[in-house]
Amino acid sequence: MPRYNYRCPSCEIEFLARHSSNETLEECEKCGYSGSLIKLVSKPSYMVKKKEDQRKVGQLTEKFIEESRQELKQQKKELNKNR
């Protein structure tokens, strides 16, 4: 569920609320004000891949490339033998 930051126009307290994107919050959790709360703009949250995962992917890619090179060399040798 997404997190949203709100500010109450009555008590001026900012707080965090979790709800679906099609809902709106209309009551202050702190003072009980009932009305339009101010939805604040906040930066989105996201996950950053760990460098370990990136190294693993890089290592797998290097391994695949090296295996492909070896296989191509072997196929080239076989083609030259058949000529």
Backbone bond lengths (Angstrom), bond angles and torsions (degrees), N, CA, C in turn:
res aa  C-N    CA-C-N  psi(-1)  N-CA   C-N-CA  omega(-1)  CA-C   N-CA-C  phi
1 M - - - 1.435 - - 1.531 109.04 -
2 P 1.323 117.46 135.16 1.466 120.50 -179.69 1.525 112.28 -67.48
3 R 1.325 113.94 154.41 1.464 120.11 176.71 1.526 108.47 -106.15
4 Y 1.330 115.31 141.20 1.460 121.08 179.37 1.518 109.08 -130.52
5 N 1.314 115.57 141.84 1.462 121.41 175.36 1.520 108.40 -98.02
6 Y 1.320 115.58 135.27 1.469 121.93 179.28 1.525 109.67 -128.61
7 R 1.342 114.55 156.45 1.461 121.36 171.69 1.524 107.39 -129.23
8 C 1.329 115.01 134.71 1.454 121.03 179.20 1.529 108.56 -86.51
9 P 1.344 118.94 128.56 1.461 120.65 178.65 1.536 112.56 -71.22
10 S 1.302 117.65 -17.13 1.459 121.74 -178.74 1.529 111.58 -83.87
11 C 1.336 117.06 -56.37 1.467 120.28 -176.06 1.534 112.89 -100.29
12 E 1.337 117.75 -5.57 1.471 124.30 178.10 1.536 113.64 61.93
13 I 1.306 117.77 20.01 1.456 120.87 178.79 1.527 108.71 -90.10
14 E 1.335 115.40 137.45 1.459 121.18 176.41 1.523 108.25 -97.61
15 F 1.318 115.76 140.83 1.460 120.10 179.19 1.515 110.17 -148.88
16 L 1.318 114.38 164.36 1.449 122.86 -177.75 1.523 109.14 -105.00
17 A 1.324 116.90 136.86 1.464 121.37 177.86 1.526 108.87 -133.19
18 R 1.310 116.12 146.21 1.467 122.07 176.79 1.518 108.36 -113.13
19 H 1.309 115.49 125.61 1.460 121.19 175.97 1.512 109.19 -163.83
20 S 1.317 117.43 168.85 1.459 120.25 -179.23 1.526 109.71 -69.56
21 S 1.317 115.16 161.92 1.465 120.41 -173.97 1.532 113.31 -68.38
22 N 1.331 118.59 -21.51 1.463 119.52 -179.17 1.531 112.57 -92.13
23 E 1.324 118.26 -0.71 1.459 121.58 176.96 1.532 110.00 -96.23
24 T 1.322 115.97 159.24 1.463 121.52 172.12 1.517 108.64 -131.81
25 L 1.302 115.21 149.88 1.453 120.82 -179.70 1.524 108.11 -94.83
26 E 1.317 117.82 132.08 1.459 120.58 -176.06 1.516 113.40 -126.75
27 E 1.350 116.49 9.32 1.465 118.62 178.40 1.523 108.97 -138.81
28 C 1.333 115.96 132.49 1.457 121.49 179.83 1.527 109.72 -70.48
29 E 1.319 115.81 130.81 1.460 121.15 179.08 1.524 111.73 -70.47
30 K 1.332 117.29 -24.45 1.463 120.87 -174.40 1.533 112.77 -90.42
31 C 1.349 116.43 -52.83 1.475 118.62 -174.32 1.522 113.42 -106.00
32 G 1.338 117.16 -8.96 1.455 120.58 178.80 1.523 114.09 83.34
33 Y 1.332 118.07 8.13 1.460 122.30 177.87 1.521 109.46 -54.11
34 S 1.316 116.57 131.77 1.448 121.41 179.60 1.522 108.24 -113.15
35 G 1.298 116.96 116.36 1.462 122.45 -178.52 1.514 108.79 161.83
36 S 1.310 116.51 -161.78 1.462 120.44 -178.96 1.519 110.95 -77.72
37 L 1.309 114.90 119.04 1.460 120.81 173.42 1.518 107.64 -90.27
38 I 1.303 116.20 154.84 1.459 121.30 -178.35 1.525 108.48 -90.35
39 K 1.327 115.78 118.25 1.461 120.89 178.10 1.525 107.43 -84.39
40 L 1.316 116.66 122.36 1.460 121.53 -177.08 1.519 110.83 -91.94
41 V 1.315 115.23 151.70 1.451 120.98 176.25 1.523 107.37 -81.10
42 S 1.308 116.04 131.39 1.458 119.97 178.61 1.521 108.89 -132.60
43 K 1.317 115.81 157.30 1.459 117.94 179.74 1.525 109.32 -76.40
44 P 1.303 117.03 145.41 1.464 120.08 -178.29 1.521 110.68 -70.01
45 S 1.306 115.55 150.86 1.458 119.70 175.91 1.523 108.65 -97.37
46 Y 1.295 116.29 146.36 1.450 121.41 179.40 1.522 108.93 -153.70
47 M 1.308 115.04 163.42 1.459 120.15 179.91 1.521 109.47 -102.78
48 V 1.310 115.78 139.45 1.458 121.62 177.35 1.522 107.61 -102.47
49 K 1.310 115.74 131.93 1.458 119.53 178.30 1.518 109.51 -64.43
50 K 1.306 115.01 142.64 1.453 119.76 176.44 1.525 109.23 -72.99
51 K 1.316 115.73 147.55 1.455 119.57 179.94 1.522 111.67 -63.55
52 E 1.328 117.45 -28.76 1.461 120.46 178.24 1.522 110.24 -59.79
53 D 1.330 116.71 -43.51 1.458 120.47 179.19 1.525 110.41 -62.54
54 Q 1.319 116.02 -40.10 1.460 119.78 -179.56 1.519 110.70 -66.32
55 R 1.332 116.60 -38.14 1.458 119.69 177.55 1.522 110.60 -64.68
56 K 1.315 117.43 -40.99 1.458 121.06 179.63 1.519 110.63 -61.21
57 V 1.330 116.38 -43.55 1.460 120.25 179.07 1.517 109.62 -64.23
58 G 1.324 117.00 -43.02 1.462 120.76 177.98 1.515 112.07 -62.26
59 Q 1.329 116.44 -41.22 1.459 120.64 179.20 1.524 110.87 -66.04
60 L 1.328 116.64 -40.54 1.465 120.02 178.01 1.520 111.00 -64.12
61 T 1.324 116.32 -39.96 1.464 120.59 179.37 1.523 110.12 -64.87
62 E 1.327 116.73 -45.86 1.471 120.23 178.93 1.525 110.89 -61.08
63 K 1.323 116.41 -41.51 1.463 120.96 179.60 1.534 110.39 -62.94
64 F 1.336 116.79 -44.05 1.466 121.46 179.18 1.527 110.50 -61.68
65 I 1.328 116.92 -43.94 1.470 121.00 -179.61 1.521 110.45 -63.19
66 E 1.329 116.92 -44.84 1.467 120.40 -179.33 1.529 110.74 -64.23
67 E 1.330 117.45 -42.82 1.468 120.46 178.08 1.528 110.70 -62.53
68 S 1.330 116.71 -39.30 1.475 120.74 179.01 1.522 110.35 -65.64
69 R 1.321 117.48 -39.99 1.471 120.67 178.02 1.526 110.66 -61.46
70 Q 1.337 115.31 -45.56 1.458 119.91 -179.48 1.530 110.91 -62.02
71 E 1.318 115.72 -41.69 1.462 120.36 179.44 1.526 110.69 -64.76
72 L 1.325 117.54 -41.50 1.463 120.97 178.61 1.529 111.32 -64.83
73 K 1.335 117.18 -40.16 1.461 120.60 177.60 1.524 110.26 -61.04
74 Q 1.331 115.99 -42.72 1.468 121.00 -179.89 1.528 110.42 -63.74
75 Q 1.324 116.72 -43.50 1.467 120.37 179.53 1.525 110.65 -65.01
76 K 1.327 117.54 -37.41 1.460 121.36 179.39 1.530 110.52 -65.24
77 K 1.339 116.02 -40.82 1.461 119.93 177.82 1.519 110.69 -62.20
78 E 1.333 116.44 -43.23 1.462 120.71 -179.67 1.529 111.55 -64.06
79 L 1.335 116.35 -39.43 1.466 119.65 177.82 1.524 111.20 -64.25
80 N 1.318 116.26 -41.49 1.479 120.10 -179.92 1.518 111.32 -66.66
81 K 1.339 119.11 -32.86 1.464 122.39 177.84 1.521 110.87 -67.10
82 N 1.330 116.82 -36.22 1.463 121.27 -175.99 1.520 112.45 -77.86
83 R 1.292 119.47 -8.63 1.470 121.73 -178.56 1.468 112.14 -84.45
